[in-house]
Amino acid sequence: MHTYIVTVTAADRVGIVHSVTGSISEQGGNIIELSQTVLRGYFTIILAVAFPEAIDPRGLRDVIVARGERFDLKVAVLPDEGHHIDPVPGGDRFILTVLGQDSPGNIYRIAGKLADRGVNIVDLHARSDGPNFRLIMEAFLPPHLKPAELRADLEQFGAELGMEVYVQHEDIFLATNEPRPVRVGSSRNPEGSDVVVPH
Amino acid sequence: MYRTEDVLTTLGMVRQHKLDVRTVTMGVDLQSCASPDVATLCDRIRTRLLHYAGRLREVCQEVQGRYGIPIVNRRIAVSPIAGVAAGHDTEGLIAVARTLDATAAEVGVDLVGGFTAQVQKGWTEAEKRLIEALPLVLSTTQRVCSSVNVGTTAAGINMDAIALLGHVLKDTAERTRSHDGFGCAKLVIFGNAPTDNPFMAGAFHGAGEPDCVINIGVSGPGVVKAAVEDLVANAQTRPTLGEIAEEIKSTAFRVTRVGELIGREVAARLGVAFGIVDLSLAPTPEVGDSVGEILQVMGVKRLGAPGSTAALALLNDAVKKGGSFASSSVGGLSGAFVAVSEDAALADAVACGDLTLAKLEAMTAVCSVGLDMIAVPGDTDAETLAALIADEVAIGVINHKTTAVRIIPVPGKGAGDRAVFGGLFGEMDILPIHAAGGSGDFVRHGGRIPAPLSSLRN
């Protein structure tokens, strides 16, 4: 099985998903993962597509562009070289929330701080609403990094930038928003591998 | 990706509305420590507490760091000492109390509960001796808390014990006169005491519990108040009381879930059992962290006005419903505390004359606690204090629910004077007792008020 990563961007219109997935289907591809969003009227989709035999990425790109001509799609197709393997094995997923005054470079600075600490951002949504800035991200902390340390570090860093930064384990959000039973250990490590039982 | 609204709602509970885990209380069974030799008994108690609670502070800090939810207090509750130290004289009991006090300090907990006797149907010599030792214990230790269960629906009410406790309160208050009788704030007199209550001062490690257990007391008045306030402020039309109850229920769900998560993790890290989450809304003297303010945002602007009892009943029930869906491990008192001196809004209502002792007693018929942290005149006679206790215990015993009394006769001060206990214990104007002195003969009859009939309930 040969896997390719396809990204498509365009002004949002009805029918783009139908067009893109139709092109893939016609070429014999099977979509194994897909994520799509619309931001300020712009449509973006990223797909992982599997084919039984190797294909020419440029050929697939051309098919998608041609079929979606009326949408003026911007398309890229890359061979999947196995980067999906978890870059931070064993880490826990945390939710980072940043609230405060908007200023240019906010995300750049916060992302830099996280990169320095080895924190891997896996999902991020940020929005400026007039002078107000709001950012919510999901990130994996490396096993050696204590959440309290990162929290203290980011709180101080945020205060210097005039922003409030909160670092909370995802289990808090799962517990308060979902009716499923509370379990100790992260949802990613349901056995609670980081829980040390001394007796 | 989590919904932004969900993330901000949960974050707001911690960030703006003071959600915390009020107490992690480790319950430890001490019955195996019993010994005819006092030194051996004390040594065994210390060793056992160090064994189980030695890492409690460290683990709570780890879990607090992991989740970013403050754990405000760490506490220990032990088996009722009247049983553990049976056979020892007053000096022996004092030695045990001092051991508990010192060991609690050593492991970094602020209170240790369980200097307790359960005398609802009658008392042993050891239990009577323990009650008699209370003034000395409560006035000479820092962290030791006590409770006495004087009535149950199954057994009736032990009026001999209640009469003695009237004198105990007077003596304890006098011995802690310089602190407005604060020693009495460490003594809770129960009817139908739960055996898994993690809230001080009434906590003890009850019968039927394992060797060691972690119980959780959550906070949350601020969170519930904010939720009701938002609902009332943002609704297109005035929300009905049913809609307010739904809002409280869903907030109680969230609060309880946080408590259970933290409790389970602390228990797992210590390798001990997880017990229960007590859903009680426990106020602090801080503005914004008050049960009274919840009633105010529900529309009872003057606490003590007609409607206060109904509003409290709605609140209490909605908290229980939300919590019981959130967790199968709910216990303790689980309701709204109306601890007057600890609740700024209730204390203000007392100061302006809106909230009276009679109204507070009526309100306790629908909440889980009772006459809690109430300062009364220092010259109140012991029989009147006992009668006050008997009234409150009777409400619980007849209605198949827990009630409790924590009253402080403030030496040298009268109605309208200010009693100041400090810290989380707060302050309040001293409430007058209507017709004080009028029930001495009733109390002096002694004996036991029989258990109520369980059928024909009306």
Interface residues (C-beta under 8 A of the other chain):
Chain A: I95 T97 D123 H125 R134 I136 E138 K146 P147 A148 R151 E164 Y166 V167 Q168 H169 E170 D171 I172 F173 A175 T176 N177 P179 V182 R183 V184 G192 V195 V196 V197 P198 H199
Chain B: M1 Y2 R3 T4 D6 V7 L8 T9 T10 L11 M13 V14 R15 R55 Q64 G65 R66 Y67 G68 I69 F253 R254 R257 V258 E260 L261 R264 E265 A268 R269 L270 G271 V272 F325 S327
